[in-house]
Amino acid sequence: EFRRVLFRSSGLAANGEVLLADPHGRPITRPRYSADMVQTVLSTAVQPCLAGTSGQAVTRDYRGVEVLSGFRPVSALGGGCIVANVQYADFVAPIRRLGRLFLWASVGLILAGLIISLLIARAAIKPLANLAGSARALEAGQFDHAVPVGGPTEVQQLGRALSSMARSI
């Protein structure tokens, strides 16, 4: 049947359909879903097409379902049109999936960044905290207390300076 050939070659999702309309906007092919209002709704939806222009619009189909409708005049039909409808929910589903993926990826990256920042901060602060403990021990007169020498270059230099100062005293 011609309708099946149109549908198979259209590449539309499970809820899409392709219709051919005559120059008066009446369906030539049977609609995928049975409905009494096909003729009226189809002719209303393709008025620009019947006037000779191609395009697309978000509209309601003959069942009242929101669809993205694409239409194009077909000269072989003597001024008729081909109309392809995809349910709007099917059309925006990949965009919504991408939005959710982006949201979860963003949350994951923010958490990873936070964890990495905390680890880096801890790694940077720990040698300074050790030096501060050594400085307090020196202040308390514990000159035999070992001064840790570790961490970034500047912290190592400070540790060596405190150690040298403790030996001098």
C-alpha positions in Angstrom: 0.0 0.0 0.0 1.2 3.5 -0.8 0.8 4.8 2.7 3.2 2.1 4.1 5.8 3.0 1.4 5.5 6.7 2.4 5.8 5.9 6.1 8.8 3.4 5.7 10.8 5.8 3.5 10.0 8.9 5.7 12.3 7.9 8.6 9.7 9.2 11.1 9.5 7.9 14.6 6.9 5.4 15.7 4.3 8.2 16.2 5.0 10.1 13.0 3.0 9.9 9.8 3.1 11.1 6.2 0.0 12.2 4.4 -0.7 13.3 0.8 -3.3 16.0 0.3 -5.1 16.9 -2.8 -5.3 20.6 -4.1 -8.3 21.1 -1.8 -6.5 19.9 1.4 -8.3 16.6 1.5 -6.2 13.5 2.3 -5.4 11.2 -0.6 -3.7 8.6 1.6 -5.4 7.1 4.6 -4.3 8.6 7.9 -2.3 6.4 10.3 -4.9 6.9 13.1 -8.5 6.8 12.3 -10.3 10.1 12.8 -13.4 11.8 11.5 -11.8 15.3 11.5 -8.9 14.5 9.2 -10.2 16.4 6.2 -11.0 19.6 8.1 -7.8 19.7 10.2 -5.6 18.7 7.3 -6.9 21.4 5.1 -6.5 24.0 7.8 -3.0 22.9 8.6 -1.7 23.0 5.0 -3.2 26.3 3.7 0.3 27.8 3.2 1.3 24.6 1.3 -1.7 24.8 -0.9 -0.7 28.4 -1.7 2.6 27.0 -3.0 5.0 27.4 -0.1 7.0 24.8 1.9 7.5 25.1 5.6 6.9 23.7 9.1 4.8 24.6 12.0 4.0 23.4 15.5 0.3 22.7 15.4 -2.3 20.1 16.4 -3.1 17.2 14.1 -6.5 15.8 13.4 -6.5 13.9 16.8 -5.7 17.1 18.7 -2.1 15.9 19.4 0.6 18.6 19.3 2.9 17.9 16.3 5.7 19.4 14.3 4.3 19.4 10.8 6.4 19.8 7.7 4.7 20.4 4.4 5.8 20.8 0.8 3.8 21.3 -2.4 3.9 18.3 -4.8 3.5 19.4 -8.4 2.7 15.8 -9.5 -0.5 16.0 -7.6 -1.6 19.1 -9.4 -1.1 21.5 -6.5 -1.5 19.0 -3.7 0.9 18.7 -0.7 2.9 16.1 1.2 2.6 16.6 5.0 4.9 14.9 7.5 3.9 15.0 11.2 6.0 14.1 14.2 4.6 14.2 17.6 6.1 17.2 19.3 7.0 15.2 22.4 9.0 12.8 20.2 10.6 15.7 18.5 11.9 17.4 21.7 12.7 14.1 23.5 16.4 14.1 22.4 16.7 17.8 23.4 15.3 17.0 26.8 17.7 14.0 27.1 20.6 16.2 26.2 19.5 18.7 28.8 19.3 16.1 31.5 22.7 14.7 30.5 24.2 18.2 30.6 22.7 18.9 34.0 24.1 15.6 35.5 27.5 16.2 33.8 27.6 19.7 35.2 26.7 18.4 38.7 29.4 15.7 38.4 32.0 18.2 37.2 31.2 20.6 40.0 31.5 17.8 42.6 34.8 16.6 41.1 36.1 20.2 41.1 35.1 20.6 44.7 36.7 17.4 45.8 39.9 18.2 43.8 40.0 21.7 45.3 39.6 20.3 48.8 42.4 17.8 48.2 44.7 20.4 46.8 43.9 22.8 49.7 44.6 20.1 52.2 47.9 19.2 50.5 48.9 22.8 50.6 47.8 23.6 54.1 49.2 20.4 55.8 52.9 21.4 55.5 52.1 24.9 56.8 50.1 23.5 59.7 53.1 21.2 60.6 55.4 24.3 60.5 53.0 26.3 62.7 53.1 23.4 65.2 56.9 23.4 65.1 57.0 27.2 65.6 54.7 26.8 68.7 57.0 24.1 70.0 60.0 26.5 69.6 58.1 29.3 71.2 57.5 26.9 74.2 61.2 26.3 74.5 61.3 22.8 72.9 64.4 23.4 70.8 65.0 19.7 70.2 61.6 19.3 68.4 62.2 18.3 64.8 61.0 20.8 62.3 59.4 19.1 59.3 60.8 20.1 55.9 58.3 19.2 53.2 55.8 20.6 50.8 56.3 23.3 48.2 59.7 25.0 47.8 58.7 28.0 49.9 57.5 25.9 52.7 60.7 23.8 52.6 62.8 27.0 52.8 60.7 28.2 55.8 61.2 24.7 57.5 64.9 24.8 57.0 65.1 28.4 58.3 63.1 27.4 61.5 65.3 24.3 61.9 68.5 26.5 61.6 67.0 29.0 64.0 66.3 26.2 66.6 69.9 24.9 66.3 71.3 28.4 66.7 69.2 29.0 69.9 
